[in-house]
Each structure stands twice: as C-alpha cells, then as structure tokens.
Amino acid sequence: MFNQHQLLVLFLKKIQQQDLVLPHLPEITEQILAQATLGFPQQALVDLLEQDACIGHRLITIVNSGLFLVPQGTVSTLEQAVAGAGESHCYNLVLAASIEHSFISTHERVWSIMDDIWQNAITLTAQAGALMIDYQHRHQTELSLSELMLIGLLHNIGSLPILAEVEAATNLFNDEPQLYEMMRKLQQPMSNAVLARISLPSAVVNGIQKWADISYMPDEVSYIDFIRAAAFYSGLLNAGEAKAERLYYYHQRGLAVSIDDWQKQSFLDNYHAIRLCYQ
C-alpha cells in the first residue's frame, strides 16, 4: 500500500518515462482520425464505419438528435448520417461516438468508477451543450457544438491511465476517496499524456487542458466558458460561497446561467437530447 506522496511520485515518473497505460480508441476510429486532415470520400468513410456496428449506430443516434443540420428522426442509414453531419462535424462526432469504448474495464471496482466518471462527463456535456445552443440563438459565434461535446466527454480523460494502473495493481489504493483525489491532482499531466496521442483540434485540446484552471480566463467567449459554467452550476467545480459570483461572471458574458434559464423547456429539451446521444 502506498501513501499519497509515493503515488504522486510513481505516476509522475511514469509520465516522464512514457510508461503509462494509455487508453486506445477503436481501430476504425484511429484509421478515420489518421486521415482526417487529408479528407475522406464520403463513401470511404461510410465503408469504414460499417465495420464497427456500435460506432455506426451511435453516430446515427447523434446525427438523428436534431442538434445539428438534420431534422430530428430523419436519419436511418450511415450514408444519411455522414452526409447530414457534414465534413465540419463528422470527424468530431465519430470520435465522440467512440469515447465510451475507453471507459470499459474487466475489473468490477474499476468499471464502477469508470461508469461514474462517464456519467458525469455525459451530464457536463449535456449542460454545457444546452448552454451553447441557447447562446447560439442569441449571439453570432463560430464555436462548434461538436467540438464542445468532445471537450465535455474528454474533460476527465486523464483519469483513465490511473484507473488502468489500478486495474493492473489493485493494491495501489485502499479507498475510493484517495483514488478520486489522486485523479484530481494528476488531471492535467495525465490528460496531456493522453492528448499527445490523439489528433484533436487545438481549441478542443486547449479546452480539455484549461477548463479546470480557474486562473485561466479567456478574453473572448470560448468553449471553456460553457464547460466551466456548467461545472460550477452542477458542483463539479466547487466554488463554495463564491458560486453566485462565478455564475454572474458568465451571465455578463451572455450565458444563460440562472435557475430560471435552466428550467426553460427549450433548455431541458436540448439537455435531454444531448444526454440521449450517449446513453
């Protein structure tokens, strides 16, 4: 059994020596992302997606949600999903459809923790996404819902290497509170290690790396604002007695962060539509 300091030293050394067990995406997703910068003929992309029924079905579900360019409930084939998503969203949505595969373990205790982390990621993504959709109705912005969803789903990706180590050596941690505290403290370096092997847009990488660093304040409204506002609202980021002050800051930046805003039917509809994409 290790104490907290010994565990920090152990994991930091593994990062430096590049000896971490890093999460792997499904092979089909790796192939698609490797070609993303070169562009893919639509049919070639469909042919690849047909090799993984789970990812293909998830992509159809996401595109069929009505959150993008396609009317809700009108997509039934991969060809329609790929065409409907459009090139600007498709690669992000394929990656988003694949992420859940990384939150799977054969170890019952680790699986339970992974599921907790995944459900928190879905909730954060749905809250931040509903905030963005509302914002887009009232402001002109080039921010992309598909990129925001990636940040939300991957916001705690740094926990996976730690859980992989726990799966391999169950004597590392004696209790879950210690494990969650270790994941919190090592979130940034572990996330950096994972992100180094995934090809993502720079704005997505920046969002994953900086969302929990409240000393970092973007000059313009960015993905971080939506992720962070949702995290403060839900308690994922603990603002303590300063919660109202934190949320008022995002209100001043044009985000709908009041209780009344979050109880509007349009907000709830978008929140539930995003949740259903990943359940």
SEDO-366895 format. One line per 8 residues: number of its first residue (from 1); their letters; for each residue x, y, z of C-alpha. Coordinates in nm, 2 decimals. Example, Ala and Ser with C-alpha at 12.3 -4.5 7.8 and 13.67 -1.06 7.14 Angstrom:
! SEDO-366895
1) as) 1.23 -0.45 0.78  1.37 -0.11 0.71
END
This chain:
! SEDO-366895
1) mfnqhqll) 0.00 0.00 0.00  0.14 0.34 -0.10  0.08 0.68 0.07  -0.03 0.97 -0.14  0.31 1.12 -0.19  0.46 0.79 -0.31  0.17 0.75 -0.56  0.23 1.10 -0.69
9) vlflkkiq) 0.59 1.03 -0.74  0.51 0.69 -0.90  0.27 0.84 -1.16  0.48 1.14 -1.24  0.78 0.91 -1.30  0.56 0.70 -1.53  0.46 1.02 -1.73  0.83 1.12 -1.76
17) qqdlvlph) 0.93 0.77 -1.87  0.63 0.74 -2.11  0.54 0.42 -1.93  0.17 0.49 -1.88  -0.10 0.25 -2.00  -0.29 0.49 -2.22  -0.65 0.44 -2.34  -0.69 0.32 -2.70
25) lpeiteqi) -0.96 0.42 -2.94  -1.13 0.16 -3.16  -0.92 0.07 -3.46  -1.18 0.21 -3.70  -1.17 0.55 -3.52  -0.79 0.55 -3.53  -0.80 0.50 -3.91  -1.05 0.77 -3.96
33) laqatlgf) -0.87 1.03 -3.75  -0.54 0.95 -3.92  -0.70 1.05 -4.25  -0.90 1.34 -4.11  -0.66 1.61 -4.22  -0.64 1.47 -4.58  -1.01 1.44 -4.62  -1.22 1.13 -4.69
41) pqqalvdl) -1.46 1.05 -4.97  -1.80 1.01 -4.81  -1.84 0.65 -4.92  -1.50 0.55 -4.79  -1.59 0.69 -4.45  -1.92 0.50 -4.46  -1.74 0.18 -4.56  -1.51 0.21 -4.26
49) leqdacig) -1.79 0.29 -4.02  -1.98 -0.02 -4.13  -1.70 -0.23 -3.99  -1.79 -0.12 -3.63  -2.17 -0.15 -3.57  -2.15 0.01 -3.23  -1.98 0.33 -3.35  -2.20 0.34 -3.66
57) hrlitivn) -2.52 0.31 -3.45  -2.40 0.58 -3.21  -2.32 0.82 -3.49  -2.67 0.77 -3.64  -2.82 0.84 -3.29  -2.61 1.17 -3.25  -2.69 1.30 -3.60  -3.06 1.20 -3.56
65) sglflvpq) -3.09 1.40 -3.24  -3.19 1.72 -3.42  -2.89 1.90 -3.27  -2.71 1.95 -3.60  -2.83 2.02 -3.96  -3.06 1.72 -3.99  -3.42 1.73 -3.87  -3.48 1.50 -3.57
73) gtvstleq) -3.57 1.14 -3.65  -3.50 1.15 -4.02  -3.17 0.95 -4.03  -3.18 0.58 -4.06  -2.85 0.49 -4.25  -2.48 0.57 -4.22  -2.49 0.73 -4.56  -2.75 0.98 -4.43
81) avagages) -2.56 1.03 -4.10  -2.23 1.11 -4.27  -2.39 1.34 -4.52  -2.61 1.50 -4.26  -2.33 1.57 -4.01  -2.12 1.74 -4.28  -1.74 1.74 -4.31  -1.70 2.01 -4.04
89) hcynlvla) -1.87 1.80 -3.77  -1.83 1.44 -3.89  -1.48 1.36 -3.76  -1.56 1.51 -3.42  -1.88 1.32 -3.40  -1.71 0.99 -3.49  -1.46 1.05 -3.21  -1.74 1.14 -2.97
97) asiehsfi) -1.92 0.82 -3.07  -1.61 0.62 -2.99  -1.51 0.76 -2.65  -1.73 0.53 -2.44  -1.52 0.24 -2.55  -1.24 0.38 -2.34  -1.45 0.37 -2.02  -1.47 -0.01 -2.01
105) sthervws) -1.29 -0.24 -1.76  -1.30 -0.61 -1.67  -1.24 -0.52 -1.31  -1.57 -0.46 -1.12  -1.44 -0.19 -0.89  -1.26 0.00 -1.17  -1.57 -0.04 -1.40  -1.79 0.12 -1.14
113) imddiwqn) -1.56 0.42 -1.11  -1.53 0.45 -1.48  -1.90 0.44 -1.52  -1.93 0.72 -1.26  -1.68 0.93 -1.45  -1.85 0.86 -1.78  -2.20 0.96 -1.64  -2.05 1.28 -1.50
121) aitltaqa) -1.90 1.35 -1.84  -2.24 1.30 -2.02  -2.41 1.53 -1.77  -2.14 1.80 -1.81  -2.16 1.77 -2.19  -2.54 1.80 -2.19  -2.54 2.10 -1.96  -2.26 2.28 -2.15
129) galmidyq) -2.42 2.19 -2.48  -2.76 2.32 -2.38  -2.59 2.65 -2.27  -2.42 2.68 -2.61  -2.73 2.61 -2.81  -2.91 2.89 -2.62  -2.61 3.12 -2.67  -2.60 3.05 -3.04
137) hrhqtels) -2.97 3.16 -3.07  -2.88 3.50 -2.93  -2.52 3.56 -3.04  -2.32 3.51 -3.36  -2.03 3.27 -3.29  -1.80 3.04 -3.48  -1.79 2.80 -3.18  -1.89 2.44 -3.27
145) lselmlig) -2.13 2.22 -3.07  -1.94 1.91 -3.19  -1.61 2.04 -3.05  -1.77 2.15 -2.73  -1.92 1.80 -2.69  -1.57 1.65 -2.73  -1.43 1.87 -2.46  -1.71 1.77 -2.22
153) llhnigsl) -1.68 1.40 -2.29  -1.30 1.41 -2.26  -1.27 1.66 -1.98  -1.15 1.40 -1.73  -0.97 1.17 -1.98  -0.66 1.19 -1.75  -0.83 0.96 -1.51  -0.81 0.66 -1.74
161) pilaevea) -0.43 0.59 -1.72  -0.46 0.60 -1.34  -0.75 0.35 -1.35  -0.56 0.13 -1.59  -0.28 0.12 -1.33  -0.53 0.03 -1.06  -0.67 -0.25 -1.27  -0.32 -0.39 -1.32
169) atnlfnde) -0.23 -0.35 -0.95  -0.53 -0.33 -0.72  -0.31 -0.28 -0.41  -0.23 0.08 -0.52  -0.53 0.23 -0.35  -0.71 0.13 -0.03  -1.02 0.35 -0.07  -1.20 0.54 -0.34
177) pqlyemmr) -1.17 0.89 -0.19  -0.79 0.86 -0.21  -0.83 0.75 -0.57  -1.05 1.04 -0.67  -0.82 1.28 -0.50  -0.52 1.14 -0.69  -0.71 1.17 -1.02  -0.79 1.53 -0.94
185) klqqpmsn) -0.43 1.62 -0.86  -0.29 1.45 -1.17  -0.57 1.56 -1.41  -0.36 1.80 -1.61  -0.04 1.60 -1.66  -0.23 1.28 -1.72  -0.46 1.45 -1.97  -0.16 1.59 -2.15
193) avlarisl) -0.01 1.24 -2.18  -0.33 1.11 -2.34  -0.39 1.40 -2.57  -0.04 1.37 -2.71  -0.15 1.06 -2.89  -0.49 1.18 -3.02  -0.53 1.41 -3.31  -0.77 1.68 -3.19
201) psavvngi) -0.84 2.04 -3.30  -0.63 2.29 -3.10  -0.93 2.45 -2.94  -1.05 2.12 -2.81  -0.71 2.04 -2.66  -0.70 2.38 -2.50  -1.04 2.33 -2.35  -0.95 2.00 -2.20
209) qkwadisy) -0.63 2.13 -2.06  -0.75 2.46 -1.92  -1.12 2.41 -1.81  -1.04 2.33 -1.45  -0.77 2.60 -1.42  -0.98 2.89 -1.30  -0.68 3.13 -1.31  -0.70 3.10 -1.69
217) mpdevsyi) -0.96 3.34 -1.82  -1.01 3.36 -2.20  -1.05 3.72 -2.34  -1.34 3.61 -2.57  -1.62 3.37 -2.50  -1.48 3.02 -2.56  -1.56 2.66 -2.51  -1.41 2.69 -2.16
225) dfiraaaf) -1.68 2.93 -2.05  -1.96 2.68 -2.13  -1.78 2.39 -1.97  -1.68 2.58 -1.66  -2.02 2.75 -1.61  -2.18 2.41 -1.63  -1.92 2.27 -1.39  -1.98 2.55 -1.14
233) ysgllnag) -2.35 2.52 -1.17  -2.36 2.14 -1.11  -2.09 2.15 -0.84  -1.83 1.96 -1.04  -1.61 2.26 -0.98  -1.65 2.37 -0.62  -1.69 2.75 -0.60  -1.81 2.74 -0.23
241) eakaerly) -1.96 3.07 -0.12  -1.84 3.24 -0.45  -2.07 3.03 -0.67  -2.32 3.31 -0.73  -2.03 3.54 -0.82  -1.88 3.29 -1.05  -2.21 3.24 -1.23  -2.27 3.61 -1.26
249) yyhqrgla) -1.95 3.64 -1.44  -2.08 3.40 -1.71  -2.41 3.59 -1.71  -2.22 3.90 -1.80  -2.06 3.71 -2.09  -2.40 3.62 -2.23  -2.45 3.27 -2.10  -2.79 3.17 -1.96
257) vsiddwqk) -2.69 3.05 -1.61  -2.98 3.14 -1.39  -3.21 2.88 -1.23  -3.50 3.01 -1.44  -3.29 2.98 -1.76  -3.21 2.61 -1.68  -3.57 2.53 -1.61  -3.69 2.66 -1.95
265) qsfldnyh) -3.84 2.38 -2.17  -3.61 2.46 -2.46  -3.30 2.43 -2.23  -3.43 2.10 -2.09  -3.51 1.96 -2.43  -3.16 2.03 -2.56  -3.01 1.89 -2.24  -3.20 1.56 -2.27
273) airlcyq) -3.14 1.54 -2.64  -2.76 1.55 -2.58  -2.78 1.30 -2.29  -2.97 1.06 -2.51  -2.69 1.07 -2.77  -2.45 0.89 -2.53  -2.68 0.66 -2.33
END
